[in-house]
Amino acid sequence: MRAVIQRVNSASVNIEGNCHAEIGKGFLVLLGVEEADGSEDVEWLAQKIAGLRVFADEQGLMNINVQDAGGDILVVSQFTLFASTKKGNRPSFIRSAKPDIAIPLYESFNKTLSTLIGKQIYTGIFGADMQVELVNDGPVTILMDTKNKE
């Protein structure tokens, strides 16, 4: 699994011109699932994101996680995170998991993350054409890949 985690002041997902989900302060997580992913990737990534200390404490240092900061999380599926651009100019998405693998892992990730932070996770709709808007705070953008956890 790959994730792009952005600390935001606000973020929203619009589908067919309608606001599907929106948050204030928190994380926008763009999540990619590949064929080789499994439940251990879900657990590791959800725990890392829930514990990620990138919100300011009383001294202004990045030392507080999203839960302690009172933030929300918006998770958007994004198969393009596994784009291969080695050949030519048209990306290949061969490593991205097909929906029969990706959807259950995406849903499991959202449920696990919700349990870890003790509140609802907001989401887009898997496979939908979505317009994502955000106000990046900082900017703070973190990349995580479960295959690089060692």
N, C-alpha and C positions, 0 to 999 in steps of 0.2 A: 504494500500500500504506500502511496505517496500522498502527502498533504502539504498544501501551502496554507499556512496559518497567518492571518493578518489581524493585527490588533486594530479595532475600528471604534470610531465614535458612533457610527451607525452603518447599517447594511440592510439591503432588501433584495428580494427576488421577485421579478415581475414575469408573469406568464400570460401570453395573449392579451397584453395590455392591462392586466389586473395584478394588484399586489397580492402575492401568495404568502409571503412571510417577510417580517422585518424585525430588526433588533436595534437597540441603542448601543451603549458601550458593551464591548465584548470581543469575540473572535468571529471572523468569517473564515471558515475552513473549506477549501477546495479539495475534494477527496477523489483520488484515482485508485482504482482496484485493478490488479493484474491477475492473470490466470494462476500464478503460483501462490497467491495469497490464501490464508486460512484464518482460523479462529485465533491462533497465537498472534497474528499480525493485528487483528482487531483489538485484542487486549492490550498489547504493548503500545500501540499508537494512541488509543483512548486514554490510557494512563499517563502517557507523556504529555498529551494536550491538556488534560485536566490539571496536571501538576505544573504546567509551564508558568514560570514566574516572570512575567513581563509587564506587570502593572505596577505603578509607582506606589511606594510606601510613604510614610510621613516625611522621610528625608529626600524624597524624589528619586529614590533608587528603584530599579526594576526588581522587585522582590516579592510581589504578591501574585497569586494565581487568579484565574478568572472567577472562581467561586468566591474567594475572599474579597475580590473587587466588586462583587455584586453584578457581574457581567453576564450576558447571555451568549449563546453560540448558535450561529447559522451555518449549517453544513450543506454544501452544494456538490453533487456528484460531477466529476469532470474527467472523462476518459482520456482527454487530450494530454493529461499529465504524463502519459506513457508514450508520447509521440517519439518516433525515431526519425531523425533528420540526417542520417548518415549518407543516404543516396538521394540525389536529385533535390527538387525543391518542394515536392509534395510529401508531407509527413506520412509515415506509416504508423498505424495504431494496432499492429499485430499483437503487442504485449498486453493491450487492454483486455480485461476480462469481458466475456460475453455476458449479457443480462442474466442468464440462468445462474451464473456464478457471482456476478457483481452485485445484483440486487439483494440477495440474502446477506452478503457481507456488509454492504452499505447500511442495511437496516439494523444488523447486529451492532455495527459500530455506533450508530446513533443511539441505540438502546443502552449500550454499555457506557457511553459518554454521559448520557442523561443520568444514569444511576450513579456514576462517579461524582458528578457535580451537584446531584440532588435537585435537579430541576429539568424542565422540558428543554429539548433541543429543537430548534426551528430548522426546517429543511426546504429545499426546492423539491421538484418532482423528477425522479430518475428518468433520464432520457428525453425530457421535455426541452423545448427551445426556450431558454431562460435569459432574461436580461438581469444582470446582477449590478447593483449600484452599491458603492461603499465610500465612506470617508475614512481613509486610513489614518490612524493615530500614530504619529511619530515621524515618519512612517516606521512601523515595526512589522517586518515580514520574515517568517521563519519557514524553512523547508525541512520536512522530515520524510524519511524513506525507511520502511521497516527492514529493508534488506541491508541497511547501513547501521544497524543497532549495535554491532560489535565494536 
